[in-house]
Amino acid sequence: MINLINIRRFIEYVFFIVLVGVLLLVSLVSAFGVTSDYSNENRANVGPGETKIIDLLRIINSGSDTIKLEVVLKDGAGVASYDGEKEITVVGSDSKNIPI
């Protein structure tokens, strides 16, 4: 009977430690999201010789930390260009559009 009580207390103790650990780790997580109004179903149409500024990406910071990102156009440099700052800073609970 004593062994069962000790085992139960040990399990409760381990569960409590794991629960506190998870709560501490969750409070350290910060996240940001990158969204776009355009997709395969809703394309950004630009004809030959036509110039259009499109807010292609929207960065949303849901945390309280400041996020620094670098904008790089990897493909389509002959079709699209980015004339803004290469480094973008998004302050906590803010959002920014990136015009392409």
Phi and psi in radians as a Rosetta constraint file:
Dihedral C 1 N 2 CA 2 C 2 CIRCULARHARMONIC -1.148 0.35
Dihedral N 2 CA 2 C 2 N 3 CIRCULARHARMONIC -0.675 0.35
Dihedral C 2 N 3 CA 3 C 3 CIRCULARHARMONIC -1.093 0.35
Dihedral N 3 CA 3 C 3 N 4 CIRCULARHARMONIC -0.693 0.35
Dihedral C 3 N 4 CA 4 C 4 CIRCULARHARMONIC -1.135 0.35
Dihedral N 4 CA 4 C 4 N 5 CIRCULARHARMONIC -0.687 0.35
Dihedral C 4 N 5 CA 5 C 5 CIRCULARHARMONIC -1.159 0.35
Dihedral N 5 CA 5 C 5 N 6 CIRCULARHARMONIC -0.739 0.35
Dihedral C 5 N 6 CA 6 C 6 CIRCULARHARMONIC -1.142 0.35
Dihedral N 6 CA 6 C 6 N 7 CIRCULARHARMONIC -0.700 0.35
Dihedral C 6 N 7 CA 7 C 7 CIRCULARHARMONIC -1.138 0.35
Dihedral N 7 CA 7 C 7 N 8 CIRCULARHARMONIC -0.740 0.35
Dihedral C 7 N 8 CA 8 C 8 CIRCULARHARMONIC -1.119 0.35
Dihedral N 8 CA 8 C 8 N 9 CIRCULARHARMONIC -0.751 0.35
Dihedral C 8 N 9 CA 9 C 9 CIRCULARHARMONIC -1.105 0.35
Dihedral N 9 CA 9 C 9 N 10 CIRCULARHARMONIC -0.695 0.35
Dihedral C 9 N 10 CA 10 C 10 CIRCULARHARMONIC -1.089 0.35
Dihedral N 10 CA 10 C 10 N 11 CIRCULARHARMONIC -0.778 0.35
Dihedral C 10 N 11 CA 11 C 11 CIRCULARHARMONIC -1.102 0.35
Dihedral N 11 CA 11 C 11 N 12 CIRCULARHARMONIC -0.741 0.35
Dihedral C 11 N 12 CA 12 C 12 CIRCULARHARMONIC -1.107 0.35
Dihedral N 12 CA 12 C 12 N 13 CIRCULARHARMONIC -0.705 0.35
Dihedral C 12 N 13 CA 13 C 13 CIRCULARHARMONIC -1.111 0.35
Dihedral N 13 CA 13 C 13 N 14 CIRCULARHARMONIC -0.808 0.35
Dihedral C 13 N 14 CA 14 C 14 CIRCULARHARMONIC -1.115 0.35
Dihedral N 14 CA 14 C 14 N 15 CIRCULARHARMONIC -0.736 0.35
Dihedral C 14 N 15 CA 15 C 15 CIRCULARHARMONIC -1.062 0.35
Dihedral N 15 CA 15 C 15 N 16 CIRCULARHARMONIC -0.744 0.35
Dihedral C 15 N 16 CA 16 C 16 CIRCULARHARMONIC -1.106 0.35
Dihedral N 16 CA 16 C 16 N 17 CIRCULARHARMONIC -0.763 0.35
Dihedral C 16 N 17 CA 17 C 17 CIRCULARHARMONIC -1.108 0.35
Dihedral N 17 CA 17 C 17 N 18 CIRCULARHARMONIC -0.764 0.35
Dihedral C 17 N 18 CA 18 C 18 CIRCULARHARMONIC -1.139 0.35
Dihedral N 18 CA 18 C 18 N 19 CIRCULARHARMONIC -0.725 0.35
Dihedral C 18 N 19 CA 19 C 19 CIRCULARHARMONIC -1.087 0.35
Dihedral N 19 CA 19 C 19 N 20 CIRCULARHARMONIC -0.794 0.35
Dihedral C 19 N 20 CA 20 C 20 CIRCULARHARMONIC -1.119 0.35
Dihedral N 20 CA 20 C 20 N 21 CIRCULARHARMONIC -0.699 0.35
Dihedral C 20 N 21 CA 21 C 21 CIRCULARHARMONIC -1.091 0.35
Dihedral N 21 CA 21 C 21 N 22 CIRCULARHARMONIC -0.755 0.35
Dihedral C 21 N 22 CA 22 C 22 CIRCULARHARMONIC -1.132 0.35
Dihedral N 22 CA 22 C 22 N 23 CIRCULARHARMONIC -0.741 0.35
Dihedral C 22 N 23 CA 23 C 23 CIRCULARHARMONIC -1.096 0.35
Dihedral N 23 CA 23 C 23 N 24 CIRCULARHARMONIC -0.666 0.35
Dihedral C 23 N 24 CA 24 C 24 CIRCULARHARMONIC -1.196 0.35
Dihedral N 24 CA 24 C 24 N 25 CIRCULARHARMONIC -0.683 0.35
Dihedral C 24 N 25 CA 25 C 25 CIRCULARHARMONIC -1.214 0.35
Dihedral N 25 CA 25 C 25 N 26 CIRCULARHARMONIC -0.650 0.35
Dihedral C 25 N 26 CA 26 C 26 CIRCULARHARMONIC -1.121 0.35
Dihedral N 26 CA 26 C 26 N 27 CIRCULARHARMONIC -0.609 0.35
Dihedral C 26 N 27 CA 27 C 27 CIRCULARHARMONIC -1.235 0.35
Dihedral N 27 CA 27 C 27 N 28 CIRCULARHARMONIC -0.283 0.35
Dihedral C 27 N 28 CA 28 C 28 CIRCULARHARMONIC -1.602 0.35
Dihedral N 28 CA 28 C 28 N 29 CIRCULARHARMONIC -0.125 0.35
Dihedral C 28 N 29 CA 29 C 29 CIRCULARHARMONIC -1.431 0.35
Dihedral N 29 CA 29 C 29 N 30 CIRCULARHARMONIC 2.247 0.35
Dihedral C 29 N 30 CA 30 C 30 CIRCULARHARMONIC -2.195 0.35
Dihedral N 30 CA 30 C 30 N 31 CIRCULARHARMONIC 2.610 0.35
Dihedral C 30 N 31 CA 31 C 31 CIRCULARHARMONIC -2.444 0.35
Dihedral N 31 CA 31 C 31 N 32 CIRCULARHARMONIC 2.786 0.35
Dihedral C 31 N 32 CA 32 C 32 CIRCULARHARMONIC -2.495 0.35
Dihedral N 32 CA 32 C 32 N 33 CIRCULARHARMONIC 2.746 0.35
Dihedral C 32 N 33 CA 33 C 33 CIRCULARHARMONIC -2.201 0.35
Dihedral N 33 CA 33 C 33 N 34 CIRCULARHARMONIC 2.581 0.35
Dihedral C 33 N 34 CA 34 C 34 CIRCULARHARMONIC -2.066 0.35
Dihedral N 34 CA 34 C 34 N 35 CIRCULARHARMONIC 2.117 0.35
Dihedral C 34 N 35 CA 35 C 35 CIRCULARHARMONIC -2.162 0.35
Dihedral N 35 CA 35 C 35 N 36 CIRCULARHARMONIC 2.916 0.35
Dihedral C 35 N 36 CA 36 C 36 CIRCULARHARMONIC -2.559 0.35
Dihedral N 36 CA 36 C 36 N 37 CIRCULARHARMONIC 2.550 0.35
Dihedral C 36 N 37 CA 37 C 37 CIRCULARHARMONIC -1.416 0.35
Dihedral N 37 CA 37 C 37 N 38 CIRCULARHARMONIC -0.141 0.35
Dihedral C 37 N 38 CA 38 C 38 CIRCULARHARMONIC -1.973 0.35
Dihedral N 38 CA 38 C 38 N 39 CIRCULARHARMONIC 2.524 0.35
Dihedral C 38 N 39 CA 39 C 39 CIRCULARHARMONIC -2.672 0.35
Dihedral N 39 CA 39 C 39 N 40 CIRCULARHARMONIC -2.979 0.35
Dihedral C 39 N 40 CA 40 C 40 CIRCULARHARMONIC -1.112 0.35
Dihedral N 40 CA 40 C 40 N 41 CIRCULARHARMONIC -0.542 0.35
Dihedral C 40 N 41 CA 41 C 41 CIRCULARHARMONIC -1.438 0.35
Dihedral N 41 CA 41 C 41 N 42 CIRCULARHARMONIC -0.514 0.35
Dihedral C 41 N 42 CA 42 C 42 CIRCULARHARMONIC -2.189 0.35
Dihedral N 42 CA 42 C 42 N 43 CIRCULARHARMONIC 1.478 0.35
Dihedral C 42 N 43 CA 43 C 43 CIRCULARHARMONIC -1.474 0.35
Dihedral N 43 CA 43 C 43 N 44 CIRCULARHARMONIC 2.636 0.35
Dihedral C 43 N 44 CA 44 C 44 CIRCULARHARMONIC -1.540 0.35
Dihedral N 44 CA 44 C 44 N 45 CIRCULARHARMONIC 1.806 0.35
Dihedral C 44 N 45 CA 45 C 45 CIRCULARHARMONIC -1.588 0.35
Dihedral N 45 CA 45 C 45 N 46 CIRCULARHARMONIC 2.178 0.35
Dihedral C 45 N 46 CA 46 C 46 CIRCULARHARMONIC -2.353 0.35
Dihedral N 46 CA 46 C 46 N 47 CIRCULARHARMONIC 2.194 0.35
Dihedral C 46 N 47 CA 47 C 47 CIRCULARHARMONIC -1.475 0.35
Dihedral N 47 CA 47 C 47 N 48 CIRCULARHARMONIC 2.956 0.35
Dihedral C 47 N 48 CA 48 C 48 CIRCULARHARMONIC -1.059 0.35
Dihedral N 48 CA 48 C 48 N 49 CIRCULARHARMONIC 2.314 0.35
Dihedral C 48 N 49 CA 49 C 49 CIRCULARHARMONIC 1.377 0.35
Dihedral N 49 CA 49 C 49 N 50 CIRCULARHARMONIC -0.071 0.35
Dihedral C 49 N 50 CA 50 C 50 CIRCULARHARMONIC -1.600 0.35
Dihedral N 50 CA 50 C 50 N 51 CIRCULARHARMONIC 2.468 0.35
Dihedral C 50 N 51 CA 51 C 51 CIRCULARHARMONIC -2.024 0.35
Dihedral N 51 CA 51 C 51 N 52 CIRCULARHARMONIC 2.298 0.35
Dihedral C 51 N 52 CA 52 C 52 CIRCULARHARMONIC -2.566 0.35
Dihedral N 52 CA 52 C 52 N 53 CIRCULARHARMONIC 2.352 0.35
Dihedral C 52 N 53 CA 53 C 53 CIRCULARHARMONIC -1.667 0.35
Dihedral N 53 CA 53 C 53 N 54 CIRCULARHARMONIC 2.165 0.35
Dihedral C 53 N 54 CA 54 C 54 CIRCULARHARMONIC -2.138 0.35
Dihedral N 54 CA 54 C 54 N 55 CIRCULARHARMONIC 2.277 0.35
Dihedral C 54 N 55 CA 55 C 55 CIRCULARHARMONIC -1.381 0.35
Dihedral N 55 CA 55 C 55 N 56 CIRCULARHARMONIC 1.604 0.35
Dihedral C 55 N 56 CA 56 C 56 CIRCULARHARMONIC -1.348 0.35
Dihedral N 56 CA 56 C 56 N 57 CIRCULARHARMONIC -0.678 0.35
Dihedral C 56 N 57 CA 57 C 57 CIRCULARHARMONIC -2.161 0.35
Dihedral N 57 CA 57 C 57 N 58 CIRCULARHARMONIC 2.535 0.35
Dihedral C 57 N 58 CA 58 C 58 CIRCULARHARMONIC -2.194 0.35
Dihedral N 58 CA 58 C 58 N 59 CIRCULARHARMONIC 2.135 0.35
Dihedral C 58 N 59 CA 59 C 59 CIRCULARHARMONIC -1.762 0.35
Dihedral N 59 CA 59 C 59 N 60 CIRCULARHARMONIC 2.199 0.35
Dihedral C 59 N 60 CA 60 C 60 CIRCULARHARMONIC -2.096 0.35
Dihedral N 60 CA 60 C 60 N 61 CIRCULARHARMONIC 2.129 0.35
Dihedral C 60 N 61 CA 61 C 61 CIRCULARHARMONIC -1.733 0.35
Dihedral N 61 CA 61 C 61 N 62 CIRCULARHARMONIC 1.977 0.35
Dihedral C 61 N 62 CA 62 C 62 CIRCULARHARMONIC -1.640 0.35
Dihedral N 62 CA 62 C 62 N 63 CIRCULARHARMONIC -0.117 0.35
Dihedral C 62 N 63 CA 63 C 63 CIRCULARHARMONIC -1.649 0.35
Dihedral N 63 CA 63 C 63 N 64 CIRCULARHARMONIC -2.991 0.35
Dihedral C 63 N 64 CA 64 C 64 CIRCULARHARMONIC -1.798 0.35
Dihedral N 64 CA 64 C 64 N 65 CIRCULARHARMONIC -0.126 0.35
Dihedral C 64 N 65 CA 65 C 65 CIRCULARHARMONIC -1.455 0.35
Dihedral N 65 CA 65 C 65 N 66 CIRCULARHARMONIC 2.823 0.35
Dihedral C 65 N 66 CA 66 C 66 CIRCULARHARMONIC -1.576 0.35
Dihedral N 66 CA 66 C 66 N 67 CIRCULARHARMONIC 2.336 0.35
Dihedral C 66 N 67 CA 67 C 67 CIRCULARHARMONIC -1.957 0.35
Dihedral N 67 CA 67 C 67 N 68 CIRCULARHARMONIC 2.324 0.35
Dihedral C 67 N 68 CA 68 C 68 CIRCULARHARMONIC -1.987 0.35
Dihedral N 68 CA 68 C 68 N 69 CIRCULARHARMONIC 2.193 0.35
Dihedral C 68 N 69 CA 69 C 69 CIRCULARHARMONIC -2.165 0.35
Dihedral N 69 CA 69 C 69 N 70 CIRCULARHARMONIC 2.712 0.35
Dihedral C 69 N 70 CA 70 C 70 CIRCULARHARMONIC -1.997 0.35
Dihedral N 70 CA 70 C 70 N 71 CIRCULARHARMONIC 2.292 0.35
Dihedral C 70 N 71 CA 71 C 71 CIRCULARHARMONIC -1.660 0.35
Dihedral N 71 CA 71 C 71 N 72 CIRCULARHARMONIC 2.190 0.35
Dihedral C 71 N 72 CA 72 C 72 CIRCULARHARMONIC -2.359 0.35
Dihedral N 72 CA 72 C 72 N 73 CIRCULARHARMONIC 2.225 0.35
Dihedral C 72 N 73 CA 73 C 73 CIRCULARHARMONIC -1.602 0.35
Dihedral N 73 CA 73 C 73 N 74 CIRCULARHARMONIC 1.904 0.35
Dihedral C 73 N 74 CA 74 C 74 CIRCULARHARMONIC -1.519 0.35
Dihedral N 74 CA 74 C 74 N 75 CIRCULARHARMONIC -0.702 0.35
Dihedral C 74 N 75 CA 75 C 75 CIRCULARHARMONIC -2.172 0.35
Dihedral N 75 CA 75 C 75 N 76 CIRCULARHARMONIC 2.703 0.35
Dihedral C 75 N 76 CA 76 C 76 CIRCULARHARMONIC 1.394 0.35
Dihedral N 76 CA 76 C 76 N 77 CIRCULARHARMONIC 0.469 0.35
Dihedral C 76 N 77 CA 77 C 77 CIRCULARHARMONIC -1.128 0.35
Dihedral N 77 CA 77 C 77 N 78 CIRCULARHARMONIC -0.461 0.35
Dihedral C 77 N 78 CA 78 C 78 CIRCULARHARMONIC -1.376 0.35
Dihedral N 78 CA 78 C 78 N 79 CIRCULARHARMONIC -0.291 0.35
Dihedral C 78 N 79 CA 79 C 79 CIRCULARHARMONIC -1.794 0.35
Dihedral N 79 CA 79 C 79 N 80 CIRCULARHARMONIC -0.750 0.35
Dihedral C 79 N 80 CA 80 C 80 CIRCULARHARMONIC -2.111 0.35
Dihedral N 80 CA 80 C 80 N 81 CIRCULARHARMONIC 2.705 0.35
Dihedral C 80 N 81 CA 81 C 81 CIRCULARHARMONIC -2.459 0.35
Dihedral N 81 CA 81 C 81 N 82 CIRCULARHARMONIC 2.723 0.35
Dihedral C 81 N 82 CA 82 C 82 CIRCULARHARMONIC -2.212 0.35
Dihedral N 82 CA 82 C 82 N 83 CIRCULARHARMONIC 2.061 0.35
Dihedral C 82 N 83 CA 83 C 83 CIRCULARHARMONIC -1.823 0.35
Dihedral N 83 CA 83 C 83 N 84 CIRCULARHARMONIC 0.043 0.35
Dihedral C 83 N 84 CA 84 C 84 CIRCULARHARMONIC -1.475 0.35
Dihedral N 84 CA 84 C 84 N 85 CIRCULARHARMONIC -2.951 0.35
Dihedral C 84 N 85 CA 85 C 85 CIRCULARHARMONIC -1.192 0.35
Dihedral N 85 CA 85 C 85 N 86 CIRCULARHARMONIC 2.477 0.35
Dihedral C 85 N 86 CA 86 C 86 CIRCULARHARMONIC -1.282 0.35
Dihedral N 86 CA 86 C 86 N 87 CIRCULARHARMONIC -0.568 0.35
Dihedral C 86 N 87 CA 87 C 87 CIRCULARHARMONIC -1.839 0.35
Dihedral N 87 CA 87 C 87 N 88 CIRCULARHARMONIC 2.280 0.35
Dihedral C 87 N 88 CA 88 C 88 CIRCULARHARMONIC -2.065 0.35
Dihedral N 88 CA 88 C 88 N 89 CIRCULARHARMONIC 2.328 0.35
Dihedral C 88 N 89 CA 89 C 89 CIRCULARHARMONIC -1.956 0.35
Dihedral N 89 CA 89 C 89 N 90 CIRCULARHARMONIC 2.198 0.35
Dihedral C 89 N 90 CA 90 C 90 CIRCULARHARMONIC -2.023 0.35
Dihedral N 90 CA 90 C 90 N 91 CIRCULARHARMONIC 1.971 0.35
Dihedral C 90 N 91 CA 91 C 91 CIRCULARHARMONIC -1.313 0.35
Dihedral N 91 CA 91 C 91 N 92 CIRCULARHARMONIC 2.692 0.35
Dihedral C 91 N 92 CA 92 C 92 CIRCULARHARMONIC -0.840 0.35
Dihedral N 92 CA 92 C 92 N 93 CIRCULARHARMONIC 2.409 0.35
Dihedral C 92 N 93 CA 93 C 93 CIRCULARHARMONIC 0.997 0.35
Dihedral N 93 CA 93 C 93 N 94 CIRCULARHARMONIC 0.677 0.35
Dihedral C 93 N 94 CA 94 C 94 CIRCULARHARMONIC -2.269 0.35
Dihedral N 94 CA 94 C 94 N 95 CIRCULARHARMONIC 2.976 0.35
Dihedral C 94 N 95 CA 95 C 95 CIRCULARHARMONIC -2.465 0.35
Dihedral N 95 CA 95 C 95 N 96 CIRCULARHARMONIC 2.719 0.35
Dihedral C 95 N 96 CA 96 C 96 CIRCULARHARMONIC -2.445 0.35
Dihedral N 96 CA 96 C 96 N 97 CIRCULARHARMONIC 2.517 0.35
Dihedral C 96 N 97 CA 97 C 97 CIRCULARHARMONIC -1.709 0.35
Dihedral N 97 CA 97 C 97 N 98 CIRCULARHARMONIC 2.552 0.35
Dihedral C 97 N 98 CA 98 C 98 CIRCULARHARMONIC -1.985 0.35
Dihedral N 98 CA 98 C 98 N 99 CIRCULARHARMONIC 1.856 0.35
Dihedral C 98 N 99 CA 99 C 99 CIRCULARHARMONIC -1.371 0.35
Dihedral N 99 CA 99 C 99 N 100 CIRCULARHARMONIC 2.222 0.35
